[in-house]
Structure formats: C-alpha cells, structure tokens
Amino acid sequence: MDIEKFILAIITTNPAKVPSGTSVFHCENKEEMEVIATNLEAILDGIAHLLTEEIYVIVKH
C-alpha cells in the first residue's frame, strides 16, 4: 500500500492551532521543533514544510 498526498505528522509549539486527526508532536521551542521535523522527515520518508513559525507539517507527495 502506498500513501501519497497525505499529512503524516504535524510538529508545533502551539497545540491550540493544530487540528486533531493526525499525529501531533508538541515542542517547547523552535529549535526542538526543527530537530523533530528533520528527524520525522527522514523516518517517515516525507517532506517537511514550515507553514508558520509555530507549525511544520510532514507530507507525502
């Protein structure tokens, strides 16, 4: 089964701005958010996109 065009994870420093329905990783600061996004990008074989200063999404294209 191939997953395409799907949000795999969301990484945020502001959980109030993130909808439920996918894996959400809450971080204490921007630096932690960047490390988690980079690691999940590799682990999930997806692409990390910075939506706002508080939110990254990992998607599969």
Secondary structure, DSSP 8 states (H G I E B T S, - for coil): ----SEEEEEEES-GGGS-SSSEEEE-SSHHHHHHHHHHHHHHHT-EEEEEETTEEEEEE-
